[in-house]
Structure formats: structure tokens, C-alpha cells
Amino acid sequence: MERELVDAGQVGAALAVLSLAGLVSAAVLGFLARQRRGLLRGALLAACAALAWPAWLVYNAIEDHFGLDSVAALLINLALFAAAGTLGGLVVRRFWPIDPDNLTTETRRHGENTERT
């Protein structure tokens, strides 16, 4: 009898542990970011990692309903994860601290122009 190296239950358990670790890390780093502003990026990334297990559950629910070889499941997952990724990127970008040393000349000029108006 053949057996898979990793089954879906093991992946789900690993992602649950990763999500829990991400959630705890996000809370700790978010608390510490009040003193050190640079830790906010780590808190945001850890919060994103906390979404891995729920995303896995949604993906599996869609695949279980439509089947692994279903084009409908593929398109639903594509639309869902593209929308979630876009929304997540916009939310993270909103709270991502801007590094003033990393701005280009054009960005600085644009920022200066908007401050004067």
C-alpha cells in the first residue's frame, strides 16, 4: 500500500501552528512597536502569516465541494485569492511605515508639492 509523504491533515496542522505563531507574534510585535516604530513591519507580516490556516480551510472547502479537477473551483479560488491578495496588499500598504531614506527624488518632490498646496 502506497502512502503519501505529507497528507492534508499534516499540512492543516502545520498551517494551524503557523497561524497561531503568527497571531502571537503579531500581538507581541504590535505591542512592542509602540516603543520601536520599526517593529510595525514585523507585526504586519506576522498578522498576514496568521491568515494562512483560514485561507487553507477556505481553499479546501471549495475544492471539496466542486472537486479537485473542476474548472469552476479553480476560477473561484483564483478570483477569491486575487481579491484577498489585493485587499490585503492595500491594507498592509496603508499601515506600512514609510522609510524616508528609501524615497526617490521624484517621490520627495511629489511629497513637497503636496505639502505646499
N, C-alpha and C positions, 0 to 999 in steps of 0.2 A: 504494500500500500504506500503510495506516494503522499508526502506531506509537504506543505508549503513552508518556506523558511520563516516567513512572517505572515501571520493571518490578520484579519481585520480587527479582531479583538485586541491583539497586542498593539496594533497601531492606534486604536482608540484609547487604550490605557496610557500609552506613551504621550499622546496628544493631550489627554486629560491632565497628566502630571505636568507637561509643559505649560498648559494654560493656567494651572494653579500656581506654578512657579512664576509665570509672567504676571499674574494678578498680584501676588505678594510683592514681587519686585517693583511693579508699578506703584503700589501703595507706599512702599518704603522710599523709593526714589522720589516720588512726588512729595512726600513729607520732607525729605532732605533737600529738595530743590528750593524750598523756601529760604534756606541759608546759602546754598550754592546754586546759582542760576543754570550752570552748565549741566546739572543732573536732570533737567527737564527733558532733554532729548532722550536720555535713557529711560525715563518714566514713560514717555510716549511710545517708544519702541517696545517696551515690556508690555504696555497695555495692548498693543497690536498683537503681540505673541499670545496674549490671553484669549484672543478670538479664534485661535487655531482649532480647538476642540469643537466649539459650536459650529464652525464652518464645516468641519468633518461630518458632524451629525446631519447638517442640512444636506450636504452632498450625498451622503449615504441614503437619506430618506428619499431623495429624488431618484437616485439610481435603483433603490429597492422598489419604488412604485412603478417606474417605467421600464426597468431592465437595463443591464449594462450595455447592450448593443442598440439602444434606442437613440435615434437622432433627436427626438424630442427632449430626452433627458440631457443630451449634450448641449442643445441650444438653450435650454432652461438654465443649466449650470453656467454656461458661457455668459448669458445675459445677467444672471444673478451675481456672479463673481466680478464681472466687469463693472456693474453698478456699485457693488460693495467696495471694490478697489478704488473706484473714482471718488466715491463719497468719503471713504477712509482717508484717501490722499488729501482731499480738500480739508477735512477736519484736522488732520495732523499738520498740514501746512499752515493752517490758521493759528495753531498754538506753538509751532516750531520757532524757537528763538532765532532771530536774525543775527548773524555774526558780522559786525561792522568791518572787520579786517578782510572779509571774503567778498566784499561788494566790488563790482566792476565800476569803472569810471562812469559809464552810461547810467548805471543804477544810482550812483551818487548824484549825478546831475539831475536825474529824474526826481530823486528824493528832495533835492534842494529846490527844484522848481515847484514842487507841490507844496512845500512848506511856505513859500512866499505868497502863494495865492490864497 
